[in-house]
Structures are given as C-alpha cells and as structure tokens.
C-alpha cells in the first residue's frame, strides 16, 4: 500500500506540472490544443486525492474532532470550487483558456480582492482539514507537497503568465496581497463578493 500512496503523491505532483505546461504552451507559445493538459492535471489531482482519502478512510476512527475537520474540508472544497468555476466570468479566465493574441479582463473583486491567488489558500485549507479528519502520513505529505507546488505554480503564473495575459495585472499585483489576506483585502472581498444564484 505504501507504493500506491507514493504513486498518488507523484501523480498529484505531476498534475501541477501539466497545468503549468498548459499555461506555458498556450499563453507563452500560442499553441492551441495544449488546453487538454490543464483538465488532465485536474483529473490526476482529483483521482490521487480520492485514492489517498479512501486509503486513509479504511483506518478512520470517528469522533467529534474528526467531524469538525471534515466539515472544514468540505467548506474549503466549496470555496475552491467557487473560485475555480463561479468567481470568474463565463467563458473562463484561467490562463489555460487564454489565447496569446488577446488580453483577458482583470477580475479584482470577491475572492480575487482577498488575495491574488485565493485558490492556493483554499486548496491548502482543504488538504490540511482532510488530513486532520482522516490522518495518515500520506495525506500529511499531500497537504505539504500539493500546497507548496500550488503556491509555486501560482507564483510563476503571477510573475510570468498573468502579466502577459490579463489586462491591468500590474496595478492589481501592486494593490493586492499574493497569498495572505490583509484586513483591507478581506473587507474589499466581503464588499464585492458575488454569490451565484
């Protein structure tokens, strides 16, 4: 079973490489067709997480604290899904869907007023709570490894990809914290948050 856990961690790490490669190919090189790499990375990350969670669930001992951690995991997962699929305008604003010859409009409201990369916060929170709920060294490693890789990926996007693909990104970068929200950015987030109907 250890080999399966290590393979899942490796596949999860590969997922971030595929997403970065998709951004590189599409935004920086203008190659069409590389967009399949981004969803493939997402599928790899989901599958590796499901296998790790199912493995940890076999040894799960329930208790109130585990249930609270589990509720936290669901909350962070909901925030992550909202950020990825509902907080951006219809038609997609991820770097993976951009073309080299067009700049996308800037989104600086809601969760993107909180910090420039809210997905990193929510993904890290999800894995931390999942580890807290189910335990196990593999989920602990997934929390550290996947959060670190997501932060590196987001930092690379913020320095290389987004300035070339999002209109007005330089001003947004100067005004909004990268990962850790401030009192001012939290207030701006709450004032501009758009809840889907």
Beta strands, then each sheet from edge to edge (+ up, - down):
end
